[in-house]
Amino acid sequence: MIVPPTGTITFLFSDIEGSTKKWERQPDAMRVALATHDHMLRQVFESCGGYVFKTIGDAFCVAFDTPQDALAGALESQRAIRSADWGPIGELRVRMALHTGAAEDRDGDYFGQTLNRVARILSTAHGGQVLLSLPTQELVRDHLPSGVQLRHMGEHRLKDLARAEHLYQLVASDLPSEFAGLRSLESVANNLPVQLTSFIGREREMAEVIRLLGSTRLLTLTGMGGTGKTRLSLQAAADVLDTYPDGVWFVEFATIVDGALVPETVAAVFNLRQETDRPLTGTLTHYLKDRNLLLILDNCEHVVAACARLSETLLRACPRLHILASSREPMSIAGETAWPVPPLSLPDHWREITASEDAINRLGEYESVRLFTERASLARPSFQLTSENVHLVAQICWRLDGIPLAIELAAARIRVLSLEQIVERLDDRFHLLTTGSRNAVPRQQTLRSLIDWSHDLLSEPERRLFRRLSVFARGRTLEAIEEVCEGEGLEKFVIFDLLSQLVDKSLVYIEKPSDQAARYFILESIWDYSNEKLLAAGESEIFRIRHLDYFLRFAEKAAPKIRGPKQREWLAILEDEEFNIRYALEAATELPGQTAKGLRLLTVTQRFVEVRGLFKEARDSFAQLLGKPDAARDIVRAQALAAAGRLAWVADDLPACVSYQEEALSIFRELGDAAGAARALADLAFLALDKAQLPQARTLLEEATTLASPLGDQRLTAHIQHIWGVIAAGDGDFQKAFDIDEKNHAIYREEGDIWQGIIIAWSVGVNAAALGKFDIAHARLAECLQVGLDLGNRWGASYPLEAFAVLAVAEKKYEHAAKLYGAADAQRTRSGIVPQAADHPAIRAILAAAPDFTGPAVEAARREGRMLSLESATTLAVGEGHTTPS
């Protein structure tokens, strides 16, 4: 008899691929085949030392003492399956997964995260394929049988949403070795976030949510904060990922306060931006109308009306769109299925169970107890569920109503309190729960009471830091926390220790990206609570201003960086702080005397907004702040007007651009700021060209040139000279335009300004195409497209794609050109760009010289191009094997 392994165990899970269809088509033959399969695999596994602890349908769950035995079991069973005669079935394709780790053994069964992990690995495999996790591979790689290899399949995120796992495939000469790509999260487009902790239980809820997703197009998970709505929706979405060919997309509303920003927040997930001639909702509808995808709308409660309006509009116009929302209340629109998320399971008769001999086994199967046990063991690794303490754990979970957040906070206390002390404090704080009337306390009050209890356990310095952390939005760095939260009774040198204590007590959690500083986060419910405490302490205004001051300094430090050689790195850093910058701008608009700071903050982040395409909110903030009565007519206002004008130009709002730049010019003149005036004149000249007012453009540009000439500012000179180049191109002198912008391109490369460099590279490319310098044109346009994408700019990709199409026309490669035009059309639609082609004299000249670029073949190729993804279009434009210019 095989003894169940204990300690570190290697698990082998297997199941038959496509068995359901085989049962439907040939039930009698499948019955015989399955009996053979079961007998054969059990015999092989046991002969290799495996302990078969569970079979579910055609699935085997086997435990081995050593990974070498498990590998042998997988290898020999696959060989046996391949050589067997399966009769009318034809063949059975069995997939297998191996993973090594610790597990809890109870009455011959196993529990724990190791089993969840191996199940997830199995779900990525194909029939006939054997996959190993990295821990198993490391243990067997030096002991492989002759003729056996392990092929590294790369790093894959599994559907438990935890960290990525390195996976390896067993390869043997007598077994199939080529399979389709693994069915991991990478196999379908998505932006599902990595989760910091394991997903516990919820098997019934998962099954019900997945069932409902199959029968309704709008499913709203409802419940109070802390019930696990978000986590359940993410996990369910991961499990049904393969159902949605166009992906699963997560949109979080926790950090927005204005319902008007709901469409923009959703659009940002798809890299769409505001159009001047239609609302963003129209752009979203157009983008989603033919897509089969799942949209997850998270934390809708504070913008529920806006979410309801957008959801109804999208669902009516987009027949294959499905929405999974989470909110404290339903949207209450037609077609919605509202499903309340229940607490974690624990029976009301838990006291009776604790008196039984098998209490630990019976109670240990309930989700709330499993969650408490798992989180408590994270807080104190030596913690274990025992027959002596299981009744205390059950009591804690029951009195916390099975609310996941409440249980997690209580479990964290195991670091400093005994279970008896936790129960005692719950008796004090939740006396209503001891009366037997569980329904007397609303769940929100239960959660608030728990946070009250956690707050009461803090020292006074911990409480000060805790409430001040609420002046941040989303993540915080240690440096920012120390700078913003010090003072008023809190010394800077103690903040790190206090913060560490808040992390230990699960009021704050930490993320440690591999290439950046750690960031500290607060759950939404706790943030609400801490913000109330800040208001009650009378500290809200002072610390919101300190937060604004800090992020203004931060942004002013970043401003030259995002225009220099390190702009890739600094654009990413600014992206991490995007929500803090937004929150700081809210303070500037809401609090008295902060208008100038808000304008400065908007001005210095203009480049970030431009590259990332975050136009609507930035432009709204500019308009609001510039319209305030305390917005002085000074250099701050002038620079803000110029920045607002630039964003209006990029967003194709030319009237607003003219208005902003004319006022900026008048202030620069009053202040005697020659550089500012020169740039404003140049921008107005460019706008005059857009309106075909060439004499006015020349006049403005001549004055700009005169003002800039003695300043020695290379960037300003390049900016003005570029517009002279456009005028030269308009005169038909493409060689002069080419020469001017080649010099400008060199200037921006010397300055390290990648973004401005690729804008000029576009002009060089189209002028080179008109001159027949096709190699140069290709190189510059490839730089524009690839470097732009590398900087995180997708909204502008249609312009180089279109320029590549023009280049192909010049080369008489009409089918190639048409496909690229179609790809540019598609990208413009995806990004919400105004549907008009880029205009340049060189482009007009090339197209005018190709009157035969028309006809059914061209239109067919253009339609084909519209079907390309951005990645495929980039490959088509640049060509295989092309590298980004240095």
VOTIMI-458832 format. One record per residue (C-alpha): x, y, z; residue in one letter. Coordinates in steps of 0.25 Angstrom, whole numbers, plus 5000, padded with zeros to 4 digits. Each point is the difference from the previous one (the first is absolute). Layout:
XYZA ...
! end
This chain:
500050005000M 500550144996I 500250105012V 499550144997P 501250094998P 500250115010T 500850135000G 500550044987T 499249934989I 500049994985T 498650004995F 499649954986L 498650044995F 499549944987S 498750014992D 499549964986I 499950114989E 498750014993G 499349895008S 498750065001T 499850004985K 500549864999K 498949965010W 498950074992E 500449934987R 500449865005Q 499549985014P 500149855000D 501449994994A 500550125009M 499549925012R 500949884997V 501250094996A 499850085013L 500149875008A 501249964993T 500650145002H 499750005015D 500649865002H 501250034992M 500450135006L 499849955014R 500949884998Q 501150094994V 499950105011F 500049905011E 501249924994S 500850135000C 499650035015G 498950094998G 498850025009Y 498750024993V 499250085010F 498950054991K 499349974987T 499050094994I 499349964987G 501249974991D 501050085009A 501149945009F 500650075012C 501349935004V 501050035011A 501549954999F 501150005010D 501050054990T 499950084987P 500849894993Q 498949905003D 499050094995A 500750034987L 500249854998A 498549985002G 499650114990A 501049954990L 499649855001E 498550035000S 500150094988Q 500749884993R 499049905004A 498950104995I 500650014987R 500249854997S 498649965005A 498949964991D 498850105003W 499149934990G 498950094993P 500550125008I 501250004992G 501050075010E 500050065014L 500850125002R 500350025015V 500750135005R 500850005013M 500650105010A 501149985011L 500350105011H 500749985013T 499750075013G 499449985014A 498649965002A 499149975012E 499649855002D 498749975005R 499449865000D 500749964988G 499650134992D 500950134998Y 499750145001F 500850134997G 500550104990Q 500949894994T 498849924995L 499450134994N 501350034993R 500149864993V 498550014996A 500350134993R 501249954993I 499249884995L 499050104995S 501050064990T 500549874994A 499549924988H 499649854999G 501349924999G 500850115006Q 500749995014V 500450135007L 500950025012L 500150125009S 501350075003L 500249935014P 499849874994T 500950024988Q 501150055010E 499949875007L 500049904988V 500950074990R 501249935004D 499449865001H 499249994987L 499949864993P 500749984988S 499450064987G 499250105009V 500150155000Q 499350125006L 499650114991R 499950145006H 498650054996M 500350145005G 499350085012E 498549995000H 498950065009R 499049905004L 498650025002K 500150025015D 500550144997L 501249985009A 501550024996R 500449944986A 500649865000E 501149944992H 499549874993L 500749894994Y 499549894990Q 500549865001L 500649964987V 500349854996A 500349954986S 498949905000D 498950105005L 499450124992P 500750125003S 499450114992E 498750075005F 499350134999A 500350125009G 499749985015L 498650045005R 500650105010S 499550145002L 500950054989E 499249924990S 498950104999V 500150155001A 499750055014N 500550105011N 499649925012L 500950045011P 501049915008V 499449975014Q 500950015012L 499349895008T 499449864997S 498549994996F 499349915011I 498849924998G 498850064993R 499849874991E 498550015000R 500050154998E 500949994988M 499249894994A 498750095001E 500750134995V 500549924988I 498649944998R 499450145000L 501050064991L 499649904990G 498550045001S 500150155002T 500750124993R 500150085013L 500349945013L 500250085012T 500649945013L 499450085012T 500450015014G 500750095011M 501550034999G 500949895004G 499149884995T 501049974989G 499250054988K 501250044993T 500849885002R 498849914996L 499850074988S 501550004996L 500149855002Q 498749964993A 500550094988A 501349925000A 499349875000D 499150044988V 501150074992L 500049914988D 498550034998T 500350144996Y 500950014987P 500250155002D 500449995014G 499650035014V 500350155005W 500050055014F 499550145003V 500250065014E 499250125005F 500550005014A 500850124998T 499150094992I 498950095007V 499350064988D 499049924992G 500450084987A 501349935000L 499449864999V 500149994985P 501450065000E 500449895010T 499549894991V 500650064988A 501350015006A 500149855001V 499849994985F 501050114998N 498950094994L 499950155001R 499050114998Q 499650044986E 499650154997T 498749964992D 499449895009R 499949975014P 500949895006L 498849915002T 499850004985G 501549964998T 499949895010L 498749954994T 500750004986H 501249935005Y 499249895008L 498949984990K 500549874993D 500949955012R 499749885008N 500650035013L 499850015015L 500050145007L 500250005015I 499550125007L 500650015014D 499550085012N 498950074993C 499250045012E 500450155001H 499850024985V 498949904998V 499150094992A 501150034990A 500449854999C 498549974998A 499950104988R 501249954994L 499749855001S 498650024994E 500650074989T 501149904997L 499149885002L 499050054990R 501050044989A 501049885002C 499349874999P 501249915004R 500450085012L 499849955014H 500250085013I 500449955014L 499850115010A 500250015015S 499350105008S 499350025014R 498750024992E 499549954987P 500050094988M 498549974998S 499950014985I 499349904990A 500749874998G 500850005013E 500249885009T 500450055014A 500649895008W 500450025015P 501349955004V 499849915013P 501050005011P 501049885001L 499449875004S 499849965015L 498849935005P 499250065012D 500149875007H 501650015001W 499949995015R 499449864998E 501149964991I 501150055009T 499549905010A 500249884990S 501349924999E 500250044986D 499850145002A 501350054994I 499749924987N 498650054999R 500250145003L 501350014993G 499249984987E 499250135002Y 500550124992E 500150105011S 500849915009V 500949974988R 500250144997L 500350045015F 501049885001T 500750044987E 500150155003R 500449975015A 501149914995S 500550114992L 500050095012A 500649895009R 500649894992P 500049915012S 498550015001F 499249874997Q 498549965001L 499949905012T 498949925007S 500350095012E 499950144992N 499049974989V 498850045009H 500650145002L 500350024985V 498649954997A 499450105010Q 500850124995I 499649974986C 498549985003W 500050135008R 500650084989L 498949954991D 501049934991G 500450134994I 501349984993P 500650135003L 499649995015A 500649865001I 501350054993E 500150115010L 499749915012A 501049904995A 501150104999A 499950025015R 500549865003I 501450074999R 499850075013V 498749945006L 499649865004S 498749944995L 499450025013E 500350145001Q 499450024986I 498749945004V 500050085013E 500250134992R 498949964990L 499149985012D 500250145004D 499950064987R 498949924993F 499149985012H 498849994991L 500649884993L 499949935014T 498550025002T 499649904989G 499450104992S 501050004988R 499150084991N 500050125010A 501350054995V 500150054986P 501249944993R 500650144997Q 499950035015Q 500749875003T 501250034991L 500050145005R 500149945014S 501149914996L 500850124995I 499650085013D 500649885007W 501350004992S 500150155001H 499849995016D 501249905000L 500950114994L 500950095008S 499850154998E 501250024990P 499449884992E 498750065000R 500650134995R 500749944988L 498849914997F 499050114998R 501150094992R 500249894990L 498650034995S 500550124993V 500649914990F 499349944988A 500349854998R 501549975002G 501050085008R 501549995001T 500850015013L 500650134996E 498750064997A 499449955013I 501150065008E 500050134993E 498550025001V 499649945013C 501150055009E 499850125010G 498850035009E 500549905010G 500649904991L 501550004998E 500649964987K 501049905005F 498949915007V 499149994988I 500649884993F 499849925013D 498650045002L 499749974985L 500649865002S 499149985012Q 498850044992L 500449904989V 500149895011D 498650035005K 499449994986S 499650144999L 501050034989V 500549904990Y 501350014992I 500449974986E 501449994996K 500250014985P 501449944996S 500550134993D 499450105009Q 499850055014A 498949935009A 498750065000R 499050005011Y 498549984998F 498750015008I 498749934997L 498950084996E 499149985013S 501250035009I 500450134991W 498550055002D 500249985015Y 501350065002S 499650124991N 498850025010E 501050005012K 500950104992L 498850094999L 499549985014A 501450045005A 500050134992G 501249964992E 499449984986S 500350144994E 501450015005I 500449864996F 499350014986R 500850134998I 501349935004R 499749884991H 499750114989L 501450065003D 500749875000Y 499549964986F 500250134994L 501549995004R 500049864995F 499450044987A 500950124998E 501249915003K 499449904989A 499750114990A 501550014994P 500149855001K 498849974991I 500750094990R 501349945001G 500849874998P 499349935011K 498650034996Q 499649854998R 500349985015E 499450125005W 498749994992L 499849875007A 500350065014I 499050114997L 499049894996E 500149945013D 499750135007E 498950044990E 498949985010F 500750085011N 500250114990I 498550004997R 499750015014Y 501050115002A 499350084989L 498649975007E 500650075012A 500550124992A 498650024994T 499349985013E 500850075010L 500250155001P 501350064996G 500549884992Q 499750044986T 501450044996A 500549875005K 499049924992G 500450084987L 501549975003R 499749855002L 499249994987L 501050084992T 501249915004V 499249874998T 499550044986Q 501049914993R 499649885008F 498550034996V 500450024986E 500849874998V 498949925008R 498850064993G 499450045013L 499450134994F 498650015006K 500250025015E 501350084998A 499250104990R 498950015010D 500950035011S 500750114992F 498750064997A 499550005014Q 501350055006L 500250114989L 498650055003G 500250025015K 500050155004P 501349985008D 500749954987A 501050124999A 500550054987R 501449965002D 501149904994I 499249885007V 498850044992R 500750024987A 500849875001Q 498749935003A 499350064988L 501149954991A 499949865006A 498550004999A 500150054985G 500949894997R 499149895006L 498850074992A 500949994987W 500349855002V 498549985003A 499650074987D 499350115007D 500650114992L 499150125004P 500349975015A 501549994996C 500050144993V 499350065012S 501049945010Y 501250044992Q 499550144997E 499850035015E 501349935003A 500850094990L 499450135005S 500549965015I 501349964995F 500250134992R 499550085013E 501149935008L 501150014990G 500149854999D 500749994986A 500049845000A 498649995004G 499550104990A 500849934989A 499449875003R 498650055000A 500350084987L 500549874994A 498849925005D 499050114994L 500849994987A 499849854999F 498550025003L 499950114989A 500649894990L 498949905005D 499050114995K 500850024987A 500450155004Q 501449994995L 500350155000P 499650015015Q 500849885003A 501250064994R 499950135007T 499849935014L 501149914997L 501050114996E 499750075013E 500249875008A 501349974993T 500550155003T 499749985015L 500649865001A 501350034992S 500850065011P 499549905011L 500849884996G 498949915004D 500249874991Q 498649955002R 499350134998L 500850024987T 499749864995A 498550025003H 500050134992I 500949944989Q 499049884999H 498950094996I 500950074990W 500249864994G 498549984999V 499950134992I 501149954991A 499349874998A 498750084996G 500850084990D 500449864994G 501550015005D 500049865007F 501550005000Q 500150135008K 498949945009A 500849875001F 501350075004D 499450095010I 499349895008D 501249914999E 500850115007K 498850015010N 500049855002H 501550005004A 499750115010I 498949935007Y 500949875000R 501150085006E 499150065010E 499549855003G 498550054997D 499549874995I 498550054998W 500350124993Q 501149924992G 498949904995I 499150124996I 501150064991I 500449864995A 498649994994W 500250134992S 501349954996V 499449874995G 498950064992V 500950104993N 501049894997A 498949924994A 499750114991A 501550014996L 500149854997G 500949985012K 499349885004F 501049935009D 500150135008I 498550025000A 499849855005H 501050025011A 499450135006R 498649954999L 500449875007A 500650095011E 498750085001C 499249885001L 500849915009Q 500650105009V 498650065002G 499449875004L 501249975010D 499750145006L 498649955003G 499350084989N 499049924993R 499050114996W 501050064990G 500449874993A 499050024988S 500950124995Y 501349924998P 499149884994L 499450104991E 501350064996A 500549864997F 498849984991A 500450124992V 501549954999L 499449874994A 499250094990V 501350074996A 500749874998E 498849954992K 499749895010K 498550024999Y 499449885007E 501050025012H 499650145000A 498649975001A 500149905011K 500850115008L 498950104997Y 499049905006G 500949985012A 500150155002A 498550014999D 499849895010A 501050065010Q 499450144999R 498649945003T 500549925012R 500750125006S 498950104997G 500850094991I 499250104992V 499849924987P 500850084990Q 501349974993A 501350075004A 500250124991D 501450044995H 500450054986P 500949884998A 498949915002I 499150084990R 501149994990A 500249855001I 498549974999L 499850104988A 501149934993A 499349865001A 498650024994P 500049854997D 500049975015F 498549965000T 499149894996G 499449875006P 501449935003A 500450135008V 498750005008E 500049855003A 501450025005A 499650125009R 498949925006R 501049895003E 500950105007G 498850045009R 500049875006M 501550005005L 500350035014S 501050115003L 501149905003E 499749934986S 499950134993A 501450055006T 500649874995T 499450024986L 500550155000A 501449985005V 500349864995G 500549875007E 501350025007G 500150154999H 500650065013T 499650135006T 501050114996P 501050045011S 
! end
